[in-house]
Amino acid sequence: VNLYSQKEGIERLPNICLPPLEKSISVPKELAVKGNSYPIGIYDDPDTQYQGEAYFDFDADNTIIVGASQTGKTNLLQLIVREIASQKRANEASFYIIDLGSMILKNFEKLNHVGGVVLQELDARKEKLMSVGVSSISSYNEAGYNDIPHLYVILENFAVFRELYADKYEDDFLFIAREGITYGISLIVTATTTSGFGYKYMSNFANHIALTCNDNSEYSNLFDRCRTEPSNIPGRVLVCFNKVIYEAQTYLSFDG
């Protein structure tokens, strides 16, 4: 059929289905940021034959990223740091990075956006908001104040954190997870499994991203009644928008 069509000059009809997601996608040179929502990659909606950017608001909610080793967690963290730092000045965004995994995030230590001690900052923010008669960072900004940068606490490898520092810092970390968003402090945490994330943690993390996991039950732990799983491709994730679960391919944080 193909040879006959070529011989007779018959053009191939357009495919009625979109192509599969690419296995590697570079981050766009010009980000289409929507407010405080950033695109982490391209998601696929086969039911409507639509592919578009998957957006997450890392300011309004805490984020948990779960996946087995070598599936793309660190790349996704680097992507998030790169995107936010490229759109906000150092007086608008600060990163507090705890790398207990690959130590690749150490590459960001000289970035002007990288800061210091979180608990001291939370107490200072509470006092500043109370001094002007407001109770949340959103109300503070709406009142015309813009001197408090949003603070992102990035924790690479939650299991190691619990193993080494649970006795000393876990209560403080849970307090930040519960209270931080109100004062402009959000958490972005990676883990190989959801083990150790009880209800007290999960109830404070609204953004869920799942890469390939060793145990299929992890997807249901992150997404209620999840009956799908991502393809076993580095950077391939499951995300949920409007209670619908989609597969997506995250952008490469840096080419090469």
N, C-alpha and C positions, 0 to 999 in steps of 0.2 A: 504494500500500500504506500509506503514511504517513497519507494523508487518511482512508482507510477505518478504520485503527486508531484514529485520533483520534475519528472519528465513533462508532465502536462501543465506545469506552472501553477498548481493549485496550492494556495496559501493555507498554512495550518491554522485552524480555528483557535482562538484564545482559550486557555484552560479555564474551566469553570471554578476551579479551586485555587486558592492562594498557595504558593510554595511553602514547604516546611520552614520553620525558623532556622536561621543560619546558626552554625556552631560557634562562630566567633564574630562579634559585632563591635566595632570601634566606637568610642564615645563621640557624639557629634561635636564638631568644632564650635558650633553655636548652640548652647543649651536652650531649650524651650521651657524655661522655668515658669511654673504657675504659682505665684505668691511664694509660699514657703515649701511648695511641693517640687520634688526633683525627680527626673526620669532615671530609673536604674537600668532600663533595658526595654526590649520589645516583647509584648505579650501577644498571644494568639487566641482569637475567639473563633473557632471553626464553625460554630453554629450560625454566626452572622457573616462569616467570611470576612473578618476584619482583623488587622494587625496594627497595633499602635503602641505608644510609649506607656510603660507602667510607672505611675507616679506615686511617690510616698512623701508625706509630710513628716519630717523628722523633728519638727519643732513642737507640734501639737500632741505627739504621742511617743511613748517609749517603743523601741524596736528590738525584736529578738530574731536572730538569723541562725537557723539550725541546719547542719549538714555534716556528712562524714568528712574525713580528711581528704584533702586534695580535690574538693568539689567546687571551691571558689569563694569561701567565706572571706578570706583576707583580701582578695581582689575586690569584693563588694565593699568592704570597709574602706579600702583605698579610694574607690570610686566615690563613695559618699563624702569623704574628706575633700577630695579634689573638687567635686561639684560645689560644695558649700563654700569652700575657700575661694573659688573662682568667682562667686557671685556676691560674697559679703566681705567687707573689710574687717581687719582685726578688731576694730572697736564695735563690730556688729556680731561677731561670732568667735567663740573660743572653744578649743578642743582640749580635753583632758584624757589622755590615752594611757590605758593600762594593757600592755601587750604581754600576755602570758603564753603566747603560742609561738609563731614563727619568728618574732622579733623584727619582721619586715617594717612594721609601723614605726620603728625607730627612725626611719628615713624622714619622718615628718617633724623630728624634734626641733629643728631650727626654723620651722614655719612660724611666722609672727603670730598666728592664731593659736598656738599651743600654749597652755597655761599651767596652773598649779593646784592648790588644795581645794577640794570640792566642798567639804563640810563647812569650812570657814566661809566660803563664798555663799552657801545657802543661808547661813545665819545673817550674813551682811545684807543679803537681798531682802530677807524678811524685814529687817530693821528699816531699810530704805523705803520699802513699799508702805510700811506702817507710818513712816514719818510724813507721807503725803496723803494718807487716808485711803489707800486702796489695798486690795487683798490679793491681786494677781498681776502678773506681768502684762497681760493683755490690757487690763484697765490702766496700768501705768503708762503703757505706750499710747493708749487712746487719749490720755490726759495731756499728751504732748511731750512726755519725757522719752528720751532715746539714748540715755547714757549707760544702759545696762545691756551688754551683748548677750545673745543667746549662748548658752553653754552646753556643749555636747560631750558627755562622758562615754568614751568608747572602751569597752572591755572585751578583749580578745581571749576566749577560752574560759568560760564560766566554771567549768569543772575544776580546773586548776585553782581558780580563785577560791572556790569553796573548800578545796582540799588544804590549801596553805593558809587561808586567812579567815575562814568562816568564824572561828571563835572570837576573833578580834574585830572584824569589820562587817560581818554579814548583816547585823542589825542596822548599822549605818547605811549600808548599801540598799537595804529594803526601804529604809526611811527616805532615801533619795528617790527611789523608784516610785514611792507613794506620793511624796510631796513636791518633787522637783519640777514637774511640768507647770504647776501653778506659778512658780517663780522663775521660769525661763531656763530650766535645766532638764535636759532629756538624756536618756540612756540608749545606747546602741550596743547590744551584747551578742556575741557569737557563742555557740555551743555545738558539740558533736551530737548530743542527744538532749531531749527535754527532761531527762532524769535529774532530779534536784530542783526543777522548777515546779513547785507545788502551786496550789491555787493562789497563795499569798503573793507569789511572783507573777504568775500568768495574768492575774486580774489587773495588773498594772502595766502590761505590755499589749498595746492595741495593734501595733504593726507586727505581723508575722510573715516571715519569709523562709521557705523550706527549699534547700538544695537537696541533692540525692542523699538519702539516709540509709544506714545499714539495716534498720528495722522499719518495715512498712507502717507499723503502728504509730510512728512519729508524726506522720501526716495527719492522722486523726487527732493526735494530741494538740496539733497546732490549728487545724481546721475541722470544725464539727462535721461529722458525716462525710469525710473526704473519701472518695472512691477512686481517686486517681493518684498518680505519682509522676514526678518529672522524669524525663529521659535521662539515662546515665551519661550525661555530657557535662563537662566542667562549665559552670556558670548557668546551667539550666535550673530554674526554680519554679515553685508554685507560689502564686500570690492570690489574694482574695479582694475583689472589689464588689461592693453592693451584694455581699453574701454569695457571690459566684466565684468559683475557683478557676484560675487560668494558669496555663504554662507560659513561662517567659524565658528569654535569654538575656542575661545581664550584660551590660557593656563591659568591655575591657577597660580597666582603670587607666592603663597606659599601654600604647602600642608596643609590642615587643616584650 
